[in-house]
Amino acid sequence: MTFLPLVAIIAIFYFLILRPQKKKQQDTQKMLSALRKGDRVVTIGGIHGIIKSVKETTVIIKVDDNVMLEFNRGAVSTVVSQARDDRDEREEREEKKEKKVEAQAEKDDEASESEEKKD
């Protein structure tokens, strides 16, 4: 019976402190390994910029025109927005074109129906 409070304290310590810290560490490691060119990031020092190149242990961040800084990957605290693939942009443009064509076709159908009703 004297071990029951000790076990309870250890369980509470694990679920309230150790487990969330481990999950946060895994998320941070995943974010750092997924860094790629074009991502908008913020460093631990508060510097905002866009990643221009990614090396094995460092990243080069463009801060302003003609100003590039090299940081360790661990110095990146958050990714504000991820770079988009060219494929994604092309697909979005194609979808927009298709929607415009469909909308135009619907307008043409409506116009022809209203003309037929007039006749």
C-alpha positions in Angstrom: 0.0 0.0 0.0 2.9 2.4 0.6 4.0 2.0 -3.0 0.6 3.0 -4.5 1.1 6.8 -4.0 4.6 6.6 -5.4 3.4 4.7 -8.5 0.5 7.3 -8.9 3.0 10.2 -8.8 5.3 8.6 -11.3 2.3 7.9 -13.7 1.1 11.5 -13.4 4.6 12.8 -14.0 4.9 10.6 -17.1 1.5 11.6 -18.6 1.7 15.3 -17.8 5.4 16.1 -18.4 7.5 13.4 -20.2 5.0 12.2 -22.8 4.0 15.7 -24.1 7.7 16.8 -24.2 8.6 13.7 -26.2 5.8 14.3 -28.7 6.8 18.0 -29.1 10.4 16.9 -29.7 9.3 14.4 -32.4 7.1 17.1 -34.1 10.1 19.5 -34.1 12.4 16.9 -35.6 9.8 16.1 -38.3 9.4 19.8 -39.1 13.2 20.3 -39.4 13.7 17.3 -41.6 10.9 18.5 -43.9 12.5 21.9 -44.6 12.9 22.8 -48.2 13.6 25.6 -50.6 10.9 28.3 -50.6 9.5 27.7 -47.1 8.8 30.8 -45.1 10.4 30.4 -41.7 11.0 32.1 -38.4 14.3 31.4 -36.5 14.6 31.1 -32.7 16.1 34.6 -32.8 12.9 36.0 -34.4 14.4 36.5 -37.9 11.8 36.0 -40.7 12.9 34.8 -44.1 12.5 32.4 -47.0 14.8 29.3 -47.4 16.9 29.6 -50.5 18.9 26.4 -50.0 19.0 23.5 -47.7 22.2 21.7 -46.8 22.8 18.7 -44.6 23.1 20.6 -41.3 22.3 24.2 -42.3 19.9 26.3 -44.2 20.4 29.5 -46.1 17.6 32.0 -45.5 17.0 35.1 -47.6 16.1 37.9 -45.2 16.0 40.8 -47.6 17.2 41.7 -51.1 20.8 40.6 -51.4 20.9 39.5 -47.7 21.3 35.8 -47.0 22.1 34.3 -43.7 23.2 30.7 -42.9 21.7 29.0 -39.9 21.8 25.5 -38.4 18.7 23.6 -39.0 17.9 23.6 -35.3 17.8 27.4 -35.3 14.5 27.3 -37.3 11.7 27.5 -34.8 8.6 27.5 -37.0 7.6 27.2 -40.7 5.1 30.0 -41.5 4.2 28.6 -44.9 5.5 25.8 -46.9 6.8 26.1 -50.5 4.4 24.9 -53.1 5.3 22.5 -55.9 5.2 23.7 -59.4 2.8 20.8 -60.1 0.4 22.1 -57.5 0.4 25.5 -59.0 -0.2 24.2 -62.5 -3.0 21.9 -61.3 -4.7 24.9 -59.6 -4.4 27.0 -62.7 -5.9 24.1 -64.8 -8.7 23.7 -62.3 -9.5 27.5 -62.4 -9.5 27.3 -66.3 -11.9 24.4 -66.2 -14.2 26.2 -63.8 -14.2 29.3 -66.0 -15.0 27.1 -69.0 -17.8 25.4 -67.1 -19.2 28.7 -65.9 -19.1 30.1 -69.4 -20.8 27.0 -70.8 -23.5 27.3 -68.2 -24.0 31.0 -69.1 -24.2 30.1 -72.8 -26.8 27.4 -72.1 -28.9 29.7 -70.0 -28.7 32.4 -72.7 -29.7 29.9 -75.4 -32.6 28.6 -73.3 -33.9 32.2 -72.7 -33.7 32.9 -76.4 -35.7 29.7 -77.2 -38.3 30.8 -74.7 -38.6 34.2 -76.4 -39.2 32.6 -79.8 
